[in-house]
Amino acid sequence: MSVWTADARFSVLCPCAWESRDCREDLGRAGTAANGKELMKLVVTIPALNEEKTIGQVVSGVPRDIPGISETEVIVVNDGSTDRTAEVAARAGAIVINLHGRPGLGAVFRAGFERAMRRGADIIVNIDGDGQFNPADIAKLVEPLLRDEADFVTCTRFADPQYYPDMPRIKFYGNRIVTRIINWVCGGTNFTDVSCGFRAFNREAAYRLTLFGRFTYTQECFIDLFSKGLRIAEVPLKVRGVREHGSSRVASSITRYAISSLPIILRAMRDIQPLKFFGMIALGFFIPGLMFGLFVTGWYLYRTKTTPFTSFITISGALITLSFVIGTLALLADMLGRNRRINEELLYLARKRIYSKQRTVRLALPPEHKSTPASKLSAALHDSWTGLPVVRSISGIATAATEDVGNGQPVLEEQVLTGRIPVTTADKDQAEPVTEPKTG
């Protein structure tokens, strides 16, 4: 497993606005159950288009007993299937989101991603519904996230020769070419597979990810998250190279895939690395202009005249002037890029504030004794949790947290207030107050 980060300064972030590693560790320690295990929620999203023959096996194959994961949900995003994909997925136990109009794989991925955040996911795993990936490998994929070694983990098909999938050679080398382009865009990384759709994100990566592409999302994820300093890891896994049923909506035509993916990569590079993008264009004009100018200068020094290459003077001047104009544009674009980073930070803070409230956090509070005033129970909470809804379950009363799929609001059942700990309930008027125990 390899881990990449753009800048060490972004690996550990300050607790107030960035949620540092220490804060995440405190968050994990606070959110533990009575048996000492962290309360982590895993949401698996599955984009699906006419996958009725395989979607049931993929949904039912998602492991529900991963160490460190206390709750698992599966969301199938049905991209206008004309077969029984939605019905089979729902029967297998998945939450089905039906989209209309065939918006594209990128939009389908964003729809499932947003719903997973609304449902309070701590880890989001995306896996295809065509059966090319083994859902049991989700446990291996999320290990770096559970150990806090990465923020974004992707399956790699080409890091280990024994895991090379059986696929057409043109697809194999096409993946290699795209991977080299992404490595160059990211500044000399050594990723081995940037097109695989089997990947996992923690909450930090989910809040920071901003995508725009409609055709696909795979390469754009790498460029966006790497530019924001998040830790990226690759896990070698065995993958089926050819679909058993149907054809891929993305890679069915190599020419169409290249034509549709290249603009997404170029736009991502333009928005995230404008100085490098426009600087490369300026350099492309400057070098030929300089060569024309040097040639005419040498010819003049040798022949004391510029004919028959007098026109090269005009060409050289035009190319060099154009390169300086584009270079100035590169500096302006870099200035706008700084404003983009400020806006993305505001978007991150807004997502964090909105989606962190979608899930009620249950804490393992110390046992209640008559000699311990209820007001002291709040001391068990970390300061960073004061803005989150916290509930304490009373023994003998079943507790549950469900979500109204229509509006995405959390609905908490059979929960009561205890001491000074705040609580969010579906109807606070129905909660019976608990009297504080009197001390001797």
RODO-2510 file (C-alpha; in nm, 4 decimals, decimal comma):
residues 440
     n   res          X          Y          Z
     1     m     0,0000     0,0000     0,0000
     2     s     0,1329     0,3434    -0,0959
     3     v     0,0228     0,6731     0,0566
     4     w     0,0587     1,0084    -0,1178
     5     t     0,0016     1,3609     0,0107
     6     a     0,0630     1,6869    -0,1738
     7     d     0,2065     1,8825     0,1181
     8     a     0,2940     1,7795     0,4701
     9     r     0,1387     2,1017     0,5960
    10     f    -0,2029     1,9683     0,5028
    11     s    -0,1638     1,6288     0,6659
    12     v    -0,2300     1,7612     1,0159
    13     l    -0,4873     2,0366     1,0305
    14     c    -0,5931     2,2732     1,3058
    15     p    -0,8914     2,1579     1,5163
    16     c    -1,1264     2,4548     1,4858
    17     a    -1,1753     2,4842     1,1111
    18     w    -0,9949     2,1787     0,9763
    19     e    -1,0567     1,8853     1,2118
    20     s    -0,7025     1,7607     1,2755
    21     r    -0,5870     1,4053     1,3222
    22     d    -0,5832     1,4587     1,6988
    23     c    -0,9380     1,5838     1,6849
    24     r    -1,0402     1,2802     1,4808
    25     e    -0,8780     1,0548     1,7407
    26     d    -1,0636     1,2366     2,0175
    27     l    -1,3799     1,2073     1,8121
    28     g    -1,3240     0,8340     1,7740
    29     r    -1,2526     0,7866     2,1437
    30     a    -1,5649     0,9800     2,2379
    31     g    -1,7814     0,7869     1,9943
    32     t    -1,7167     0,4422     2,1401
    33     a    -1,9623     0,1894     2,2590
    34     a    -1,9617     0,0140     2,5935
    35     n    -1,7520    -0,2693     2,4521
    36     g    -1,4771    -0,0240     2,3521
    37     k    -1,5399    -0,0395     1,9748
    38     e    -1,5696     0,2780     1,7696
    39     l    -1,9147     0,3601     1,6398
    40     m    -1,8344     0,3973     1,2678
    41     k    -2,1031     0,3994     1,0019
    42     l    -2,0225     0,2612     0,6569
    43     v    -2,2372     0,3547     0,3581
    44     v    -2,1771     0,1706     0,0301
    45     t    -2,2967     0,3470    -0,2856
    46     i    -2,3551     0,1497    -0,6054
    47     p    -2,4248     0,3247    -0,9379
    48     a    -2,6354     0,0900    -1,1492
    49     l    -2,7721     0,0886    -1,5020
    50     n    -2,9523    -0,2277    -1,6141
    51     e    -2,7674    -0,4529    -1,3693
    52     e    -3,0544    -0,6811    -1,2609
    53     k    -2,8420    -0,9938    -1,3114
    54     t    -2,5656    -0,8875    -1,0737
    55     i    -2,6940    -0,6116    -0,8461
    56     g    -2,8544    -0,8531    -0,5987
    57     q    -2,5278    -1,0423    -0,5468
    58     v    -2,3320    -0,7196    -0,5017
    59     v    -2,5753    -0,5788    -0,2437
    60     s    -2,6032    -0,9005    -0,0441
    61     g    -2,2256    -0,9509    -0,0628
    62     v    -2,1436    -0,6298     0,1221
    63     p    -1,9885    -0,7394     0,4547
    64     r    -2,1755    -0,6368     0,7686
    65     d    -1,9183    -0,7560     1,0224
    66     i    -1,6112    -0,5432     0,9452
    67     p    -1,4089    -0,4786     1,2630
    68     g    -1,4430    -0,1142     1,3588
    69     i    -1,7727    -0,0711     1,1706
    70     s    -2,0881    -0,0783     1,3801
    71     e    -2,3445     0,0062     1,1122
    72     t    -2,3592    -0,0624     0,7379
    73     e    -2,5996     0,0666     0,4752
    74     v    -2,6145     0,0143     0,0990
    75     i    -2,7446     0,2774    -0,1428
    76     v    -2,8117     0,1866    -0,5058
    77     v    -2,8365     0,4823    -0,7441
    78     n    -3,0554     0,3634    -1,0297
    79     d    -2,9599     0,5607    -1,3401
    80     g    -3,2846     0,5138    -1,5319
    81     s    -3,2607     0,1364    -1,5708
    82     t    -3,5186    -0,0222    -1,7994
    83     d    -3,4977    -0,3648    -1,6335
    84     r    -3,5671    -0,4811    -1,2760
    85     t    -3,2493    -0,3332    -1,1242
    86     a    -3,4334    -0,1177    -0,8684
    87     e    -3,6654    -0,3995    -0,7637
    88     v    -3,3848    -0,6547    -0,7205
    89     a    -3,1700    -0,4067    -0,5267
    90     a    -3,4521    -0,3145    -0,2898
    91     r    -3,5336    -0,6809    -0,2329
    92     a    -3,1667    -0,7438    -0,1443
    93     g    -3,1871    -0,4780     0,1283
    94     a    -3,0541    -0,1631    -0,0413
    95     i    -3,1895     0,1890    -0,0334
    96     v    -3,2736     0,2749    -0,3941
    97     i    -3,2476     0,6241    -0,5429
    98     n    -3,4091     0,6528    -0,8852
    99     l    -3,2673     0,9128    -1,1247
   100     h    -3,4243     1,0153    -1,4530
   101     g    -3,2838     1,1603    -1,7710
   102     r    -2,9536     0,9663    -1,7685
   103     p    -2,7412     1,2550    -1,6288
   104     g    -2,4088     1,0676    -1,6649
   105     l    -2,1902     0,8591    -1,4344
   106     g    -2,0333     1,1656    -1,2721
   107     a    -2,3730     1,3027    -1,1685
   108     v    -2,4857     0,9567    -1,0528
   109     f    -2,1780     0,9265    -0,8325
   110     r    -2,2383     1,2713    -0,6803
   111     a    -2,6028     1,1859    -0,6083
   112     g    -2,5074     0,8708    -0,4159
   113     f    -2,2222     1,0514    -0,2423
   114     e    -2,4491     1,3325    -0,1245
   115     r    -2,7117     1,0888     0,0045
   116     a    -2,4448     0,8949     0,1933
   117     m    -2,3313     1,2145     0,3668
   118     r    -2,6925     1,2983     0,4512
   119     r    -2,7259     0,9606     0,6188
   120     g    -2,4286     1,0331     0,8444
   121     a    -2,1621     0,8128     0,6847
   122     d    -1,8217     0,8002     0,8506
   123     i    -1,6837     0,6007     0,5556
   124     i    -1,8235     0,5982     0,2019
   125     v    -1,7356     0,3149    -0,0353
   126     n    -1,8232     0,3287    -0,4044
   127     i    -1,8417     0,0009    -0,5932
   128     d    -1,9802    -0,0846    -0,9361
   129     g    -2,2923    -0,2962    -0,9663
   130     d    -2,1687    -0,5103    -1,2556
   131     g    -1,9939    -0,7713    -1,0390
   132     q    -1,6382    -0,6924    -1,1539
   133     f    -1,5375    -0,6166    -0,7942
   134     n    -1,5759    -0,8557    -0,5037
   135     p    -1,7833    -0,6765    -0,2364
   136     a    -1,6112    -0,8854     0,0310
   137     d    -1,2940    -0,6864    -0,0473
   138     i    -1,4559    -0,3782     0,1054
   139     a    -1,3083    -0,4905     0,4385
   140     k    -0,9568    -0,4719     0,2887
   141     l    -1,0262    -0,1430     0,1143
   142     v    -1,1326     0,0454     0,4280
   143     e    -0,8450    -0,0781     0,6477
   144     p    -0,6220     0,2277     0,5791
   145     l    -0,9156     0,4543     0,6700
   146     l    -0,9867     0,2706     0,9937
   147     r    -0,6174     0,2928     1,0869
   148     d    -0,6168     0,6654     0,9957
   149     e    -0,3408     0,6106     0,7402
   150     a    -0,5308     0,7685     0,4490
   151     d    -0,8314     0,9846     0,3666
   152     f    -0,9003     0,8404     0,0217
   153     v    -0,8312     0,4778    -0,0738
   154     t    -0,8668     0,3298    -0,4201
   155     c    -0,8333    -0,0209    -0,5567
   156     t    -0,5422    -0,0693    -0,7940
   157     r    -0,5474    -0,3380    -1,0608
   158     f    -0,1925    -0,2843    -1,1843
   159     a     0,0341    -0,2472    -0,8802
   160     d     0,0839    -0,6224    -0,8357
   161     p     0,1452    -0,8342    -1,1484
   162     q    -0,0372    -1,1311    -0,9962
   163     y    -0,3556    -0,9193    -0,9839
   164     y    -0,3433    -0,7999    -1,3467
   165     p    -0,6982    -0,8398    -1,4818
   166     d    -0,7741    -1,0174    -1,8056
   167     m    -0,8674    -0,7244    -2,0288
   168     p    -0,8053    -0,6147    -2,3893
   169     r    -0,4535    -0,4795    -2,4430
   170     i    -0,5844    -0,1488    -2,5737
   171     k    -0,7716    -0,0931    -2,2443
   172     f    -0,4660    -0,1995    -2,0444
   173     y    -0,2323     0,0472    -2,2160
   174     g    -0,5034     0,3115    -2,2262
   175     n    -0,5230     0,2955    -1,8463
   176     r    -0,1445     0,3233    -1,8269
   177     i    -0,1433     0,6377    -2,0440
   178     v    -0,4192     0,8061    -1,8421
   179     t    -0,2379     0,7181    -1,5178
   180     r     0,0836     0,8805    -1,6434
   181     i    -0,1094     1,1951    -1,7338
   182     i    -0,2617     1,2174    -1,3856
   183     n     0,0773     1,1558    -1,2236
   184     w     0,2202     1,4435    -1,4288
   185     v    -0,0722     1,6724    -1,3412
   186     c    -0,0316     1,5911    -0,9707
   187     g     0,3355     1,6783    -0,9846
   188     g     0,5320     1,3538    -1,0086
   189     t     0,3290     1,1056    -0,8051
   190     n     0,3453     0,7330    -0,8691
   191     f    -0,0146     0,6167    -0,8813
   192     t    -0,0702     0,2910    -1,0672
   193     d    -0,4469     0,2990    -1,1358
   194     v    -0,6596     0,6158    -1,1515
   195     s    -0,9591     0,4761    -1,3431
   196     c    -1,0850     0,2094    -1,1039
   197     g    -1,4314     0,2799    -0,9597
   198     f    -1,3807     0,0768    -0,6407
   199     r    -1,2777     0,3367    -0,3810
   200     a    -1,3393     0,4558    -0,0244
   201     f    -1,3531     0,7992     0,1411
   202     n    -1,3552     0,9145     0,5008
   203     r    -1,5583     1,2124     0,6188
   204     e    -1,2723     1,4586     0,5646
   205     a    -1,2362     1,3551     0,1997
   206     a    -1,6135     1,3514     0,1501
   207     y    -1,6517     1,7064     0,2805
   208     r    -1,3655     1,8373     0,0651
   209     l    -1,4423     1,6579    -0,2620
   210     t    -1,5758     1,8886    -0,5362
   211     l    -1,6493     1,7363    -0,8770
   212     f    -1,7979     1,8804    -1,1958
   213     g    -1,7549     1,6132    -1,4652
   214     r    -2,0678     1,4424    -1,5981
   215     f    -1,9177     1,1586    -1,8006
   216     t    -1,6957     1,0152    -1,5257
   217     y    -1,5475     1,1037    -1,1873
   218     t    -1,2481     0,8725    -1,1417
   219     q    -0,9526     1,0850    -1,2552
   220     e    -1,1025     1,4106    -1,1282
   221     c    -1,1135     1,2665    -0,7746
   222     f    -0,7360     1,2197    -0,7746
   223     i    -0,6608     1,5702    -0,9019
   224     d    -0,9051     1,7394    -0,6646
   225     l    -0,8181     1,5541    -0,3438
   226     f    -0,4442     1,5536    -0,4061
   227     s    -0,4453     1,9282    -0,4669
   228     k    -0,6129     1,9725    -0,1275
   229     g    -0,3415     1,7795     0,0543
   230     l    -0,5427     1,4710     0,1475
   231     r    -0,3684     1,1386     0,1942
   232     i    -0,4300     0,8946    -0,0924
   233     a    -0,3580     0,5221    -0,0707
   234     e    -0,3807     0,2358    -0,3202
   235     v    -0,4721    -0,1206    -0,2217
   236     p    -0,4002    -0,4025    -0,4743
   237     l    -0,7076    -0,6236    -0,5207
   238     k    -0,8173    -0,8922    -0,7621
   239     v    -1,0648    -0,7580    -1,0165
   240     r    -1,2493    -0,9174    -1,3044
   241     g    -1,1241    -0,7463    -1,6209
   242     v    -1,4297    -0,8134    -1,8384
   243     r    -1,7947    -0,7831    -1,7401
   244     e    -1,9920    -1,1058    -1,7217
   245     h    -2,3137    -0,9401    -1,8391
   246     g    -2,3708    -0,6365    -2,0607
   247     s    -2,1213    -0,3677    -2,1553
   248     s    -1,9639    -0,0773    -1,9691
   249     r    -2,1355     0,2589    -2,0119
   250     v    -1,7975     0,4360    -1,9789
   251     a    -1,5324     0,2128    -2,1360
   252     s    -1,7379     0,0389    -2,4049
   253     s    -1,5619     0,2551    -2,6660
   254     i    -1,1996     0,3571    -2,6108
   255     t    -1,2305     0,6487    -2,8540
   256     r    -1,5435     0,7815    -2,6831
   257     y    -1,3821     0,7340    -2,3420
   258     a    -1,0728     0,9328    -2,4439
   259     i    -1,2741     1,2124    -2,6058
   260     s    -1,5045     1,2437    -2,3026
   261     s    -1,2391     1,2052    -2,0305
   262     l    -0,9757     1,4422    -2,1703
   263     p    -1,1885     1,7592    -2,1292
   264     i    -1,2646     1,6623    -1,7683
   265     i    -0,8928     1,6230    -1,6924
   266     l    -0,8060     1,9495    -1,8689
   267     r    -1,0796     2,1447    -1,6876
   268     a    -0,9744     2,0021    -1,3532
   269     m    -0,6143     2,1011    -1,4228
   270     r    -0,7250     2,4469    -1,5407
   271     d    -0,9260     2,5094    -1,2238
   272     i    -0,6879     2,3523    -0,9724
   273     q    -0,3470     2,4344    -1,1267
   274     p    -0,4101     2,7411    -1,3468
   275     l    -0,0482     2,8625    -1,3382
   276     k     0,0791     2,5283    -1,4621
   277     f    -0,1996     2,4943    -1,7195
   278     f    -0,1678     2,8387    -1,8825
   279     g     0,2069     2,8504    -1,8246
   280     m     0,2438     2,5341    -2,0310
   281     i     0,0467     2,6973    -2,3152
   282     a     0,2603     3,0133    -2,2933
   283     l     0,5751     2,8042    -2,3057
   284     g     0,4408     2,6286    -2,6146
   285     f     0,4326     2,9639    -2,7960
   286     f     0,7525     3,1058    -2,6497
   287     i     0,9870     2,8213    -2,7477
   288     p     0,9005     2,8220    -3,1238
   289     g     0,9121     3,2040    -3,1266
   290     l     1,2542     3,1988    -2,9639
   291     m     1,3804     2,9398    -3,2118
   292     f     1,2606     3,1461    -3,5104
   293     g     1,4259     3,4557    -3,3634
   294     l     1,7569     3,2812    -3,2953
   295     f     1,7589     3,1355    -3,6467
   296     v     1,7049     3,4730    -3,8129
   297     t     1,9669     3,6335    -3,5863
   298     g     2,2233     3,3666    -3,6744
   299     w     2,1418     3,3967    -4,0440
   300     y     2,1877     3,7717    -4,0285
   301     l     2,5239     3,7395    -3,8501
   302     y     2,6399     3,4876    -4,1108
   303     r     2,4983     3,6485    -4,4282
   304     t     2,4542     4,0107    -4,3085
   305     k     2,0975     3,9939    -4,4404
   306     t     1,7692     3,8355    -4,3371
   307     t     1,6357     3,7323    -4,6767
   308     p     1,4847     3,4915    -4,7633
   309     f     1,3773     3,4458    -4,3992
   310     t     1,2606     3,7988    -4,3251
   311     s     0,9095     3,6733    -4,2495
   312     f     1,0532     3,4745    -3,9585
   313     i     1,1072     3,8020    -3,7731
   314     t     0,7341     3,8734    -3,7767
   315     i     0,6501     3,5174    -3,6796
   316     s     0,9000     3,5207    -3,3932
   317     g     0,7719     3,8530    -3,2607
   318     a     0,4111     3,7405    -3,2791
   319     l     0,4754     3,4115    -3,0980
   320     i     0,6860     3,5705    -2,8222
   321     t     0,4299     3,8499    -2,7721
   322     l     0,1486     3,5946    -2,7545
   323     s     0,3455     3,3907    -2,5018
   324     f     0,3855     3,6951    -2,2757
   325     v     0,0119     3,7706    -2,3021
   326     i    -0,0776     3,4143    -2,2035
   327     g     0,1836     3,4250    -1,9269
   328     t     0,0115     3,7322    -1,7852
   329     l    -0,3187     3,5451    -1,8105
   330     a    -0,1594     3,2603    -1,6164
   331     l    -0,0742     3,4958    -1,3314
   332     l    -0,4309     3,6311    -1,3259
   333     a    -0,5722     3,2786    -1,3319
   334     d    -0,3483     3,1844    -1,0402
   335     m    -0,4858     3,4823    -0,8474
   336     l    -0,8415     3,3641    -0,9198
   337     g    -0,7344     3,0155    -0,8125
   338     r    -0,6628     3,1521    -0,4660
   339     n    -1,0175     3,2838    -0,4480
   340     r    -1,1395     2,9403    -0,5530
   341     r    -0,9504     2,7830    -0,2642
   342     i    -1,1151     3,0271    -0,0234
   343     n    -1,4588     2,9401    -0,1636
   344     e    -1,3831     2,5682    -0,1393
   345     e    -1,2858     2,6133     0,2242
   346     l    -1,6182     2,7857     0,2926
   347     l    -1,7973     2,5016     0,1127
   348     y    -1,6085     2,2490     0,3257
   349     l    -1,7089     2,4243     0,6481
   350     a    -2,0712     2,4436     0,5315
   351     r    -2,0805     2,0723     0,4468
   352     k    -1,9195     1,9871     0,7774
   353     r    -2,1766     2,1901     0,9657
   354     i    -2,4734     2,0510     0,7731
   355     y    -2,3856     1,6833     0,7424
   356     s    -2,2299     1,6394     1,0863
   357     k    -2,5772     1,7048     1,2296
   358     q    -2,7417     1,4358     1,0191
   359     r    -2,6397     1,1615     1,2564
   360     t    -2,6963     1,1529     1,6301
   361     v    -2,3863     1,0490     1,8213
   362     r    -2,4249     0,7958     2,1016
   363     l    -2,1611     0,8076     2,3710
   364     a    -2,0669     0,5528     2,6311
   365     l    -2,1226     0,7612     2,9424
   366     p    -1,9921     0,6553     3,2822
   367     p    -2,2354     0,4570     3,4972
   368     e    -2,4737     0,6661     3,6978
   369     h    -2,4303     0,6572     4,0759
   370     k    -2,6350     0,8227     4,3383
   371     s    -2,3276     1,0026     4,4665
   372     t    -2,2543     1,1502     4,1226
   373     p    -2,4613     1,4532     4,0239
   374     a    -2,6003     1,4328     3,6742
   375     s    -2,4491     1,7702     3,5970
   376     k    -2,1003     1,6156     3,6075
   377     l    -2,1806     1,3789     3,3231
   378     s    -2,1152     1,6535     3,0702
   379     a    -1,7496     1,6543     3,1723
   380     a    -1,7076     1,3253     2,9871
   381     l    -1,7627     1,5060     2,6560
   382     h    -1,4807     1,6542     2,4511
   383     d    -1,5121     2,0292     2,3899
   384     s    -1,5299     1,9758     2,0141
   385     w    -1,8535     1,7780     2,0569
   386     t    -2,0522     2,0559     2,2176
   387     g    -2,2174     2,1491     1,8892
   388     l    -2,3320     1,7945     1,8072
   389     p    -2,6536     1,6290     1,9243
   390     v    -2,5762     1,3709     2,1944
   391     v    -2,8195     1,1232     2,3441
   392     r    -2,7991     0,8827     2,6312
   393     s    -3,0066     0,5686     2,6204
   394     i    -3,1914     0,4582     2,9310
   395     s    -3,1550     0,0880     3,0076
   396     g    -3,4608    -0,1145     2,9194
   397     i    -3,5742     0,1259     2,6492
   398     a    -3,4847     0,0429     2,2894
   399     t    -3,3132     0,3185     2,0972
   400     a    -3,2918     0,3646     1,7259
   401     a    -3,1981     0,6293     1,4763
   402     t    -3,3710     0,6225     1,1413
   403     e    -3,3931     0,8690     0,8590
   404     d    -3,6946     0,9943     0,6781
   405     v    -3,5821     0,9341     0,3207
   406     g    -3,8115     1,2033     0,1916
   407     n    -3,6506     1,4965     0,3703
   408     g    -3,3268     1,3478     0,4994
   409     q    -3,3888     1,4602     0,8584
   410     p    -3,2836     1,2378     1,1489
   411     v    -3,5688     1,0884     1,3500
   412     l    -3,4715     0,9630     1,6949
   413     e    -3,7012     0,7210     1,8736
   414     e    -3,7370     0,6517     2,2452
   415     q    -3,4637     0,8905     2,3614
   416     v    -3,4659     1,1176     2,6639
   417     l    -3,2706     1,4050     2,8134
   418     t    -3,0212     1,3366     3,0852
   419     g    -2,8575     1,6095     3,2876
   420     r    -2,7075     1,8991     3,0927
   421     i    -2,6289     1,6990     2,7778
   422     p    -2,8148     1,8458     2,4764
   423     v    -3,0284     1,6172     2,2614
   424     t    -3,2067     1,6351     1,9300
   425     t    -3,5367     1,4454     1,9113
   426     a    -3,8185     1,4177     1,6644
   427     d    -4,0502     1,5676     1,9229
   428     k    -3,8927     1,7141     2,2357
   429     d    -4,2336     1,7469     2,3957
   430     q    -4,2625     1,3685     2,4124
   431     a    -3,9336     1,3279     2,6005
   432     e    -3,9850     1,2710     2,9706
   433     p    -3,7366     1,4616     3,1887
   434     v    -3,5167     1,2631     3,4185
   435     t    -3,4821     1,3994     3,7682
   436     e    -3,1294     1,4430     3,8985
   437     p    -3,0346     1,2052     4,1782
   438     k    -3,0064     1,3719     4,5124
   439     t    -2,6748     1,3561     4,6848
   440     g    -2,6515     1,2715     5,0520
***
